[in-house]
Amino acid sequence: MRLFIYTLSLYLIGFQLLQSQNIYPKNYFEKPMDIPLILSGTFGELRPNHFHSGMDFKTQQREGIPVYSVAEGYVSRIKISHWGYGKAVYITHPNGYTSVYGHLKKFDKKIESYLKKKQYEKERFSIQLFPSPEELPISRKELIAYSGSTGGFVGPHLHFEIRKTDGAIPINPMLFGIEVADHKKPVINALYAYPLSYDAQVHQSANPVKINFSSNEYGNLLAEKVTASGTIGFGINTYDRQDGALNKNGIYSLEMYVNGQKYYGHKVEKFSFNESKLINLLIDYEKYMRTGQRVQKCFVEPNNTMSIYDRSIPQLGYIEVEEGKKYSVEIIVKDLSGNNIKLNIPVVGELKPVTLPKEETITDYPLIASAYNKFEKDGVALAFPKNTFYEDIYLDFKVNVDGTAYVHRPVVPVNKSFTISFDVSKYSAEEIKHLFIARYNSKGYPRALTTKRKENKVYATSKYLGKYSLLSDFKAPTVEPSNFKNEQWMSKYKFLKMKIKDDLSGIKSYRGEIDGQWILMEWNLKKGQLVYDFSDKKLEGTKHTLKVTVTDNANNTKTYSGTFYRKE
């Protein structure tokens, strides 16, 4: 009988997945690369402040793997940036979907020549273009680019997406038949119980409690008995793995049943970008900020409007535990290949006195989430637009004698950017030019914010709570040749390389010129290099002047001027 129920359960899971997959066209899209597809990241994976909107394919730890269009269409967007997707191309297809390819090293000749022409016209590396359907038509399986590692400090891989063209809604590419070998079931790493009502407790605690569990004879998991009362919920740390890699990737769906009745469900089939930041309500944000562990809640927070949830379930994950009653809670994690893991939790209703009450802090700065809030203290001002926070809080706001500002604790998620400003009336005009606002990261290092100046104040916007300071930077960046010396012959060189660095406020912009004409220099952040490709344009004559100017975020500028010789 147990075997029959288990087999029926697997059948129902497979049927539900099949229903979801059948609404998307199969066999329409090709693979984007002609190598085995091994994942380093899955669609919907939990990332800092957002869901991963595509699949990350490994590229054998190297760059330069040919990347092909998965179907016919046209290049509808090219975006080049030092951050984010790096070099990315978007191809719109006639069936209503758009494919996206990111972190590319370079494009094939047709797209590359179109791009560089526009970059030279606008004299900028970072650019965003929207070609018309007639400008860059693409055939099925056409070579469009080569894989790379552009966009910040990422390793070699291909980021691939399929979006619904109307609304730019990312959808799990595996639903279109982009197959990845997967015979591994998801993993549940940790379980937590959450008292959710004012009178709730778990194991006599009003705070979240970690619950131990172990494997049973069927390969599933059984938790220790949970004693509780009031309204409670659960959360798990979970991940999934596919064949060929050890990466801890994201799951596809999460469900919870209480006494056989479905109480909670979500799946990452698709989502919109404007709701992606609500990931901070899906996870236990405080635990993530304190420990780095992402615990996915099996209940829906009141202000969480994400579309991934099954909202036909009235309970939305909230379990009312009554004294003397027993509850059988089952959590099921699934991937898109039909693999699943189950965790059973026995719950007993016991009304006991709370020995670990919930910690609450009351300050002089009550903040109403639905209203505009502004606070000022010792020359530092904070302005929070409506709905910056998801709920009302008492803001913990302190300013040290050295001017360092502490804006609450970074364990509270922020929905919108807020403004922080510093009074700089005591500084001279020259000093103000070199001031910048810095936010300190979790390791205590200052990171410059884009700082603006107005009359007697400097200000910046941020989406993070924590420590802020007003810092000065009078030291210019360093700019020096990397692969050549001044007055050197460079006829046999394919590239000209410059080493650039800034120790405090960080590099804001750069410009390169040869013989007074702008040149396209690509900034390799990982190597700290500016690179110019001599094949971009033919140089007239043999003696050439080089000028490279770099500016940091505190208005310090350094210029390198030199000469080199080259015969085309």
N, C-alpha and C positions, 0 to 999 in steps of 0.2 A: 504493500500500500504506500509506504514511504517513497519507494522508487517511482511509483506511478505519479504521486503528487509532485515529486521533484522534476520528473520528465515533463509533466503538464506545465509546471512553472516556467521551465526553459522554453517550451513552445510558445507560451503567452508572451514572454519577453521578446522572443524572436518575431512574433506576429506584430507586436507594437512597434518594434524598430522598422519592420518591413513597411508598415503603413506610413510611417514618417518618411521613409526613403522613396516611396513610390510617387510622391508629388514632384520629384525633381527628375530631369531628363538623364537617363543613363546612356552610356556609350556615345555621348556627344563630345565630351572633352577627352583629349589625350593626356598622357603624362607630360609634365613640363620638362623632364630630363630623361635621357636614355640610360640611366643608372638605376640600380635597385633603390626604391624609395624607402628610406629609413628615417624615422621621425626623431627630432630633438625637441619638438614642441607641437602640441595638439591644438586644434581649434577650441576656443573657449577656455583655455588654460588661464589660471589666475596669475595675473601680473600686477606689479605695483600700480594701483589706481585704475586698472582697466583689465578687460578680458582680452586674451590674445585673439586677434581677428582672422587668423589663418593657420596654415600648417608650416612648420619649419622643417625643411628637408636637409639632412646631412649631405655634404658634398665631399666626402672622403678626406676631410681635413685639409682641403686645398681650394684654391680659387681657379676660375677659368673653365668650369664645366659648362658645355653648351646648354642654353636654355631655349626652349621652343614654345611657340604659341600653342595653347591647348586646343584652339579652334580658329576658324577664320573670323575676321573682323577688321577693326581698324584701331590704331593707336589714338586713344581719346585723351590721354593725359601722360605727361612726363613730369616727374618731380625729382629735383636734385637738391639734396641737403646734406650738411655735415652730420646731421642727427637723424633720428627716426628711421625711416626705411632707406636712408642713404640715396642711392641711385635706384629709382623705381619707375616702372612703366605699367600703364593700365591699357588693356585691350578690351574694347566693347564688341560684343558678339551679337549677331542678329536674333538670337533666341531670348534676348532680354536679360542677359547676364554679362558681367564684366570680370575679367581675370586680372589679377594684380601680381607683379613679380618684384620683390624688393631685395635690398642689400647687394645689388649687382656691381660687378667690377667695371664693366663697360657694355655698350650696346653693339649690335651688329652694324655694318657700314651704313645702311639706309637710315636707321634711327640716329646713329652717332653723328653723321654729317648734318642732319636736320637740327639736332640739339646744339652742336657746337656753333653753327651759324647763328642761332638765336642767342647763345651765350656771348658771342663776340659782339653782336649788335647791341646788347644791353650791358655789356662789360661787367658781367657778374657770373660767378660759379653757381651759387644757389639760385635756382630758377624753377618756375612752374609753368608748363605750357599745356595748351588744350588744342591740339591739331583738329582740323575738320576731317570728316570721314574720307574726303578725297585725297588728303595730303599723305597719309601713311597707311594705306591698306595692307592688311596682313593675311596671308593664307594659312591654312591649317598646317601645323607642324613646321612652320617657317622659323628659322633661326632668328632670334630677336636680341639675344644678349648672352653674356657669360657670367656665371655666378661669382660672387665676391664676398666682401665683409665690410661694405661701406655703411655708414650711419652709426656714429659713436664708437663704442669700444666692444663691438661684437666679433665673434669668430666667424670663419667661413661657413655659410649655409645659404639656402634659398628660402625666403619667405614667400609663400604662395597663398593667394586668396581667390575665392569666387564670391562675387557680390551680385545681388539683384541690382540691376542698373538703375531702376526707378527707386530712389531713396538711398542708394548706396548701402544696402543692408548686407553685411557679411553673413554667409551661410557656410556650414560645415562642408568642405569639399568632398569628404568621404561619402556624403549623401548623393553625389553626382557620379559615383563609381570610381573615384580616385582611390585606388586600393592600396593599403599598407598591411603587410603580414602582421597578424596579431593573434597569438594563441595564449596570451597571458591575461589572467583576470586581475581586476583592480586590487589595490592594497588599502586597508584601513590601518592607520598608524596609531591613532589616538582617539579617545572618546571623552566628551565633556558633557556634563549636565548643567543646565542653567535655570536657576529660580527666576521666574519672569513676572510674577505679581508681587505686590507689596508684602503679602503674607506668606510667600512661598519659601520653601527651604528644601535642600537636598543634603542628606546626612547632617542635618542640623546647621547647615550653612546657608546664608543668604547670598553667597557669592558662588561663581562657577566652581564646579568640583570635577576633578579628573576621575574617570571611572575605569577600573582595570577590566581586561577581558583576555580570553584565551581561545585557541582553536579547538573545534570539536572534531568528532570522527569523520564528518562529511566535508571537512576543509573550510567550513564556515566558522563564525566567531560567536562566542557566548560571553556576555558581560557578567560581572558580579551583581548581586542583588542591590537595587537602588531603593532606598527608603526616602520618601518625599511627601510633601503636601503642598497644596496650592497649585498655581499654574507653572508648569515647567516646560523646558524644551531641551533638545540635544544638539550637539555639534560634533563633527568628526574631521580629523585631518586625514586626507585620502589622496591617492594619486593612481595613475595608470601607467603601465609600460607596454611597449610593443616589441615585436621580434627585432633582434639585431642591435639593440641599444639598451643601456641601463638608465637612460634619462627618466626622471620622475615627472611624467607628463600629466595633463589634466584629464578629468573624467568626462563622460558624456552625460550621465543622468544620475540623480540621487532621489530616492523615495523613502518614505517612512510610513509604516503601518502600526496601528494600535489595536490590539485584539482583532486583527484581520481587516480592519477598516483603514483605508488610505487617509492619512492625516497630512501628508506633505509630498510634493513632487516638483522637481525642476529638471530641465534638460537644456543643454547648450546647442540647440539646433541652429539658431540664428539670434541676432540681437542688433540693436541700432547703436551707433557710436555715442549718441547723446545720453544713453542710459548706462554705458559701460562703466562710468565712474562709480555707479551704485554698487560695484563689487565690494566697496568698503562697508556696506550694510549686510552683504551676503556673508562676509567673513567676520570672525571675532577680531575687530581691528585693533583693540587694545593688546590682545595677546600677540598679534602679528608684530606690532611695533615694539613690544617688549622682548619677544623671543625669536621673531622671524618665522614662527610657525603659523601657517594659514589653516584655521579651523573653519570649515563651512557649516553655517548654521542650518539646522533642519527645521527652521521656523522663519517666517517672513516678518521682518521689522515693519512697524506701521508706516514709515515713510519710504519703504522700498517699493518702487513702482516698476521694477524690471519685468519685461515680458516673458522671461524664461520660466516663470512659475506657473504651475497648474492652479489657476484661481477658481476652478470649479469646486475645489476642496474647501469647505467652510472653516475648518479648524486652522488651516495654514500653519500647521506644525505645533500649535499650542495644545498641551495636554493638561486637562484638569484632573488632578489627583485627589481623590477623596479618601478619608481615613478608613482603614479596614478593607479597602478594595485592592485587587491585584490587576496588573496590566502587563500584557506581553507586547513589547515594542520591538519592531523589526526594521532595520535600516538596510536598504539594498543599493549598492553602487554598481553601475553598468558602464560598459564601453560600447562602441558602435559595431563591434564584431561579435556580439552576443555573449561575451564573458561577463560574469558578475560575481560579487562577493556579498554575503549576508552577515549582519551582526544582530544577534538577538539580545534584548535587554529586559530582564524581569524587574518590574517596578511594583513596590508595595506602598500603599498609602499609610503613613504613620505620622500623626500630629505630635511633634516634639518641640521643646523650646529651642530657639535659635541660639547657638553658642558662638557663631561667627557672623555678627551682623554686617550688613552692607555698609561699605565706607562711603561717606558723603562729605563733601567739602563746600562750605559756604564762604563766599568772598564778598568784597565790596562792589563787585561788578556783575550784577545779574544781567544775563543776556537773553532776550526774547528772540527766538529763532525766526519768527514770522515778521519781525520788524527790522528797520535799519538801526544799527547800534554803533555808537562812537564813544571811545574812551580816550582820555589823555592823562599822562602822568610824567612829570619831570622831563618835559621836552620830547616825549615820545607819544605819538597819537596813532590810534587804531580805528579803522573804519570798516565795519562789516555790513555788506549789503543784505537785504532781506534774503532769508533762506541760505545764508552762508553755512549754517549748522543744521543738522537734521532734527535737533531737539533743543529745548531751553537748557542752558547751563549757567553755572556760576563761573565766570571767567577768572582764571588765576593770572593776574597781570602784575608783574613786578619790574622795576627798573633799578639796577645797581648804581652805586655812586660813580662808577666808571662809564655809565651810560648804556651798559648792556641791558637789553630788554628780554624778559622771559614772557612769552605769549602762551599762556596755558601749558598744558602737557601734550606732547605730540601723539598721545594715545587716542585722541578724539579725532574722528574723520571730519574733513572739511568739504563742503559741497561746491563752494564757489571761492574765487580769489578774493582776498581782503587786501586793504592797503595799510602799510605801515610807513610812518613818516617821522623824521627826526628834525628838530629845530637846529639850524646851523647859523643862527644870527651872530654867534661869537667868532665865526671864521671869516677870513678875508675872501675876496672873490677868487683869488688864485688858489687858495686852499680848498674852496668848495668844488672847484673843477676836478680835484683829485680825490674827492670823497666818494664812497660807495657803500651801499647797505649789503651786509653779508648775513646769510643764514648758516648756522652750524649744523652739519650732518650728524648722524648717529655716532661717528667716530671722533667728533669734536673738531672737524676741519671746517673753516669758513668757506662758503661758496658765494661768489658775487651774484647779486640779483641785478636785473636791468634797472639801473637807478636813474631817476629823472630829477631835475632841479627846477625849483620855482621859488623866486624871491628868497625868503629866509628859511627854506626847508628843502630837504631831499626826500624822495619817496619812492616806493617800489610796491609791487603786488606779489602775493604769494598764496599758495594753497596748502601750506604746511604750518603747523604750530610749532613752537619751540623757541630756541635762543637766537636773538638777532643783535648785531652790533653795527655801529657806524665806524668804518675803517678808512684810513688814508693810504694812498699808493702813489709815490712820486718816482718810482723806478720804472724805466721804460723796458719793453720786451727786448729780448735778444734776437738778432737776425744775422745769420752767417751762412756762408756756402757749406754745403754738405758733401757734394761729390766733385768739387772743382776748386781751383784757386783763382784769385784775381789775375787777369791777363793770360789765362790759359787757353790753348787751342782745344776746341770741343767738337771737331768735325765728326768724330766717330761716336759721339754720345747720342743716345736716343732721348735721354731725359736730362733736365737741369733740376737740381734739387737744392733746397734751402732748409736749414734747421731753424725753427722758431720756437720761442718759449717765453712764458710769463709766469713769474713766481707767486703772484698774489691775486690780483683782481681778475686775471684771465684774459685771453685774447678775444677781442671784439670783432676786428676786421683786418683785412690785408688787401694789398694791391700790388701787382707786378707789372712792370713795363720793360720792353726791349726797344731800344731806339725811340723812346717816347711813345710807343704804342702799347695799349693794354694787352696783356697775355693771360690766357686761361691757366691759372695755377690751382691744382687740387690739394687741399689740406688733408694729409693723412694724420688723423688725430692720434692713432696708436704709436706712430713713429715720430710725431712732432715735426713733420716735414711738409714743405710746399713743393709740389712737383709740377714741372712744365714739360709737355710733350713736344719735342722739336718738329714732329710731323704735322702739327696744327697749321703751320703757315711757313712759307718759304722766306728766308731772310735774305735781303739784298746786301751784297758786299761781304767783307770778311771780318771787319772790326765792328763790335756791337757793344752798346752800353746797356747795362742791367740796373734796374732800380726796383727795390722791393721795400714797401712801407707797411709796417705792422702797428696797429693801435690796440691798446688794452681797454678794459672797462672803466679805467680811471683817467682816460684822456691822455695817457702817455703814449708817445709815438717814437718809433725807431725806424730809420731808413738805412738800408744798405745800398751803396752805389759802387759799381765795379765795371770791369771791362772783360770781354772774352772774345775769342776769335773762332770763326766757323766758316767753312767753305762748303756750300751745298753741292 
